[in-house]
Amino acid sequence: MKKKIEIVSTCTFRRMMYLTKIYQL
């Protein structure tokens, strides 16, 4: 259960970084 939460938060974090990169362009 804990591992699943970690994976989800990592996915969300990567998505945020990706969106931030797009907005910076």
C-alpha distance matrix in Angstrom:
0.0 3.8 5.4 5.2 6.6 8.9 10.2 10.9 12.7 14.5 15.7 16.9 18.6 20.4 21.5 22.9 24.7 26.1 27.4 28.9 30.7 32.1 33.4 35.0 37.1
3.8 0.0 3.8 5.4 5.3 6.4 8.9 10.1 10.8 12.5 14.5 15.5 16.6 18.6 20.2 21.2 22.7 24.5 25.9 27.1 28.9 30.7 31.7 33.1 35.4
5.4 3.8 0.0 3.8 5.4 5.1 6.3 8.7 10.0 10.6 12.4 14.3 15.2 16.6 18.5 20.0 21.1 22.6 24.4 25.7 27.1 28.9 30.4 31.6 33.6
5.2 5.4 3.8 0.0 3.8 5.4 5.2 6.3 8.7 9.9 10.6 12.4 14.2 15.5 16.6 18.5 20.1 21.1 22.7 24.4 25.9 27.3 28.8 30.4 32.3
6.6 5.3 5.4 3.8 0.0 3.8 5.4 5.1 6.2 8.5 9.8 10.5 12.1 14.2 15.3 16.4 18.3 19.9 21.0 22.4 24.4 25.9 26.9 28.5 30.7
8.9 6.4 5.1 5.4 3.8 0.0 3.8 5.5 5.2 6.1 8.6 9.9 10.4 12.3 14.2 15.3 16.4 18.2 19.9 20.9 22.5 24.5 25.7 26.9 29.1
10.2 8.9 6.3 5.2 5.4 3.8 0.0 3.8 5.5 5.1 6.2 8.6 9.8 10.6 12.3 14.2 15.3 16.4 18.4 19.9 21.1 22.7 24.4 25.8 27.6
10.9 10.1 8.7 6.3 5.1 5.5 3.8 0.0 3.8 5.4 5.1 6.2 8.6 9.9 10.6 12.3 14.3 15.3 16.5 18.3 20.0 21.2 22.6 24.4 26.3
12.7 10.8 10.0 8.7 6.2 5.2 5.5 3.8 0.0 3.8 5.4 5.0 6.0 8.6 9.7 10.4 12.2 14.1 15.2 16.3 18.3 20.0 20.9 22.4 24.7
14.5 12.5 10.6 9.9 8.5 6.1 5.1 5.4 3.8 0.0 3.8 5.4 5.0 6.2 8.5 9.8 10.5 12.2 14.2 15.2 16.5 18.5 20.0 21.1 23.1
15.7 14.5 12.4 10.6 9.8 8.6 6.2 5.1 5.4 3.8 0.0 3.8 5.4 5.2 6.2 8.7 10.0 10.5 12.3 14.2 15.4 16.7 18.5 20.1 21.7
16.9 15.5 14.3 12.4 10.5 9.9 8.6 6.2 5.0 5.4 3.8 0.0 3.8 5.5 5.0 6.2 8.7 9.8 10.5 12.2 14.3 15.4 16.5 18.4 20.4
18.6 16.6 15.2 14.2 12.1 10.4 9.8 8.6 6.0 5.0 5.4 3.8 0.0 3.8 5.4 5.1 6.3 8.6 9.9 10.5 12.4 14.4 15.4 16.5 18.9
20.4 18.6 16.6 15.5 14.2 12.3 10.6 9.9 8.6 6.2 5.2 5.5 3.8 0.0 3.8 5.4 5.1 6.1 8.6 9.7 10.6 12.5 14.3 15.3 17.0
21.5 20.2 18.5 16.6 15.3 14.2 12.3 10.6 9.7 8.5 6.2 5.0 5.4 3.8 0.0 3.8 5.4 5.0 6.1 8.5 9.8 10.7 12.3 14.2 15.8
22.9 21.2 20.0 18.5 16.4 15.3 14.2 12.3 10.4 9.8 8.7 6.2 5.1 5.4 3.8 0.0 3.8 5.4 5.1 6.1 8.6 10.0 10.5 12.2 14.6
24.7 22.7 21.1 20.1 18.3 16.4 15.3 14.3 12.2 10.5 10.0 8.7 6.3 5.1 5.4 3.8 0.0 3.8 5.5 5.0 6.2 8.8 9.9 10.5 12.8
26.1 24.5 22.6 21.1 19.9 18.2 16.4 15.3 14.1 12.2 10.5 9.8 8.6 6.1 5.0 5.4 3.8 0.0 3.8 5.4 5.2 6.5 8.8 10.0 11.2
27.4 25.9 24.4 22.7 21.0 19.9 18.4 16.5 15.2 14.2 12.3 10.5 9.9 8.6 6.1 5.1 5.5 3.8 0.0 3.8 5.4 5.1 6.2 8.7 10.2
28.9 27.1 25.7 24.4 22.4 20.9 19.9 18.3 16.3 15.2 14.2 12.2 10.5 9.7 8.5 6.1 5.0 5.4 3.8 0.0 3.8 5.4 5.1 6.2 8.9
30.7 28.9 27.1 25.9 24.4 22.5 21.1 20.0 18.3 16.5 15.4 14.3 12.4 10.6 9.8 8.6 6.2 5.2 5.4 3.8 0.0 3.8 5.5 5.2 6.6
32.1 30.7 28.9 27.3 25.9 24.5 22.7 21.2 20.0 18.5 16.7 15.4 14.4 12.5 10.7 10.0 8.8 6.5 5.1 5.4 3.8 0.0 3.8 5.4 5.4
33.4 31.7 30.4 28.8 26.9 25.7 24.4 22.6 20.9 20.0 18.5 16.5 15.4 14.3 12.3 10.5 9.9 8.8 6.2 5.1 5.5 3.8 0.0 3.8 5.5
35.0 33.1 31.6 30.4 28.5 26.9 25.8 24.4 22.4 21.1 20.1 18.4 16.5 15.3 14.2 12.2 10.5 10.0 8.7 6.2 5.2 5.4 3.8 0.0 3.8
37.1 35.4 33.6 32.3 30.7 29.1 27.6 26.3 24.7 23.1 21.7 20.4 18.9 17.0 15.8 14.6 12.8 11.2 10.2 8.9 6.6 5.4 5.5 3.8 0.0
